[in-house]
Amino acid sequence: MNINATLLGQMIAFGLFVWFCWKFVWPPLLAAMEERAAKIEQGLKDSEDSAKKIVEAEAESKKMISKAKSEAKKVLDNAKSQSEKIIEDAKNKALEEKERIVGSAQSEIEKEVVNAKKSLEKDFASNVMSAAKKIISKEISSANHEDTINQSLEDFRK
């Protein structure tokens, strides 16, 4: 094996090239690759966290929507029951008012009927008395008697 100076020079030059690359070229490349790998890993981790947060947010929003629907249903049911109660109370008050008004009107009608009867009795009694006086004051004849009764009836009708 014959090692000559050219081969030895090439070996030394190659060794210097490897050392130079190992010392000055490889570390920045390795740092850039590690930094890029770290960014990719962080991006994957962030995307997984975001996916988890999205799932959690969707679950939370579904819970909130369900809770809001439940509360809205309770409010509507409460409002419906209150409106039914108010309507029922108004009906009861209207019935009571109707009964009071009808009772008052019946009482008033009864008073008016009694007053009308009394008035008719007075008028009838005075007309009868007037007719009797006229009959007694005149001489009694059938024609005279009939005229007096007819006149008294006409007075009574007025």
C-alpha positions in Angstrom: 0.0 0.0 0.0 1.5 3.0 -1.2 0.2 6.3 0.3 1.4 9.2 -1.5 1.3 12.9 -0.7 -1.8 13.6 -2.9 -3.9 11.0 -1.1 -2.6 12.3 2.2 -3.4 15.9 1.2 -6.9 14.9 0.1 -7.4 13.1 3.4 -6.3 16.1 5.4 -8.5 18.4 3.2 -11.5 16.0 3.7 -10.9 15.9 7.4 -10.7 19.7 7.6 -13.9 19.9 5.5 -15.7 17.4 7.8 -14.4 19.3 10.9 -15.5 22.7 9.4 -18.9 21.3 8.5 -19.2 19.6 11.9 -18.2 22.8 13.7 -19.8 25.6 11.6 -22.4 24.2 9.2 -24.0 21.3 11.1 -25.0 23.1 14.3 -27.1 25.8 12.6 -28.7 23.2 10.4 -29.4 21.0 13.4 -30.7 24.0 15.4 -33.0 25.0 12.5 -34.3 21.4 12.2 -34.8 21.1 15.9 -36.6 24.5 16.0 -38.8 23.5 13.1 -39.6 20.2 14.7 -40.4 22.0 18.0 -42.7 24.4 16.1 -44.4 21.5 14.4 -44.8 19.6 17.7 -46.1 22.8 19.4 -48.6 23.3 16.5 -49.8 19.7 16.8 -50.2 20.1 20.5 -52.0 23.5 20.1 -54.3 21.9 17.5 -55.1 19.0 19.8 -55.8 21.5 22.7 -57.9 23.6 20.3 -59.9 20.5 19.3 -60.4 19.6 22.9 -61.5 23.2 23.7 -63.9 23.1 20.8 -65.4 19.9 22.0 -65.7 21.3 25.5 -67.1 24.5 24.2 -69.7 22.6 22.1 -70.7 20.5 25.1 -70.9 23.7 27.3 -73.0 25.5 24.6 -75.3 22.5 24.4 -75.7 22.5 28.2 -76.4 26.3 28.1 -78.9 25.9 25.3 -80.6 23.0 27.1 -80.7 25.1 30.3 -82.0 28.1 28.5 -84.7 26.0 26.9 -85.7 24.6 30.2 -85.8 28.0 31.8 -87.8 29.4 28.9 -90.3 26.4 29.2 -90.6 27.1 33.0 -91.2 30.8 32.3 -93.8 30.0 29.6 -95.5 27.5 31.9 -95.5 29.9 34.7 -96.9 32.7 32.5 -99.6 30.3 31.2 -100.7 29.3 34.7 -100.7 32.9 35.8 -102.8 34.0 32.8 -105.2 31.1 33.4 -105.5 32.2 37.1 -106.0 35.8 36.1 -108.7 34.8 33.6 -110.4 32.6 36.2 -110.3 35.4 38.8 -111.8 37.8 36.2 -114.6 35.3 35.4 -115.4 34.9 39.0 -115.4 38.6 39.7 -117.6 39.1 36.6 -120.0 36.4 37.8 -120.2 38.0 41.3 -120.7 41.5 39.7 -123.4 40.0 37.5 -125.2 38.4 40.4 -124.9 41.6 42.4 -126.3 43.7 39.5 -129.1 41.2 38.8 -130.0 41.1 42.5 -130.0 44.8 42.8 -132.2 45.1 39.6 -134.6 42.5 40.9 -134.9 44.3 44.2 -135.5 47.6 42.3 -138.1 45.9 40.1 -139.9 44.5 43.1 -139.9 48.0 44.7 -141.3 49.5 41.5 -143.9 46.8 41.3 -145.0 47.4 44.9 -145.1 51.1 44.3 -147.1 50.7 41.1 -149.5 48.4 42.9 -150.0 50.9 45.7 -150.4 53.7 43.2 -153.0 51.7 41.3 -154.8 50.8 44.5 -155.0 54.5 45.5 -156.1 55.5 42.1 -158.6 52.7 41.9 -160.0 53.4 45.3 -160.3 57.1 44.6 -162.0 56.4 41.2 -164.4 54.0 42.9 -165.2 56.5 45.6 -165.7 59.2 43.0 -167.9 57.0 40.9 -169.9 56.0 44.0 -170.3 59.7 45.0 -171.5 60.6 41.5 -174.0 57.7 41.5 -175.3 58.6 45.0 -175.5 62.3 44.2 -177.7 61.8 41.1 -181.0 60.2 41.1 -180.8 56.6 40.4 -182.1 55.6 37.0 -180.6 52.9 34.8 -179.6 55.4 32.0 -178.1 57.8 34.6 -176.4 54.9 36.3 -174.9 53.6 33.0 -173.6 57.1 32.0 -172.0 57.6 35.4 -170.2 54.2 35.2 -169.0 54.9 31.7 -167.7 58.3 32.7 -166.0 56.8 35.7 -164.4 54.1 33.6 -163.1 56.8 31.2 -161.7 58.8 34.0 -160.0 55.7 35.4 -158.5 54.9 32.0 -156.9 58.4 31.8 
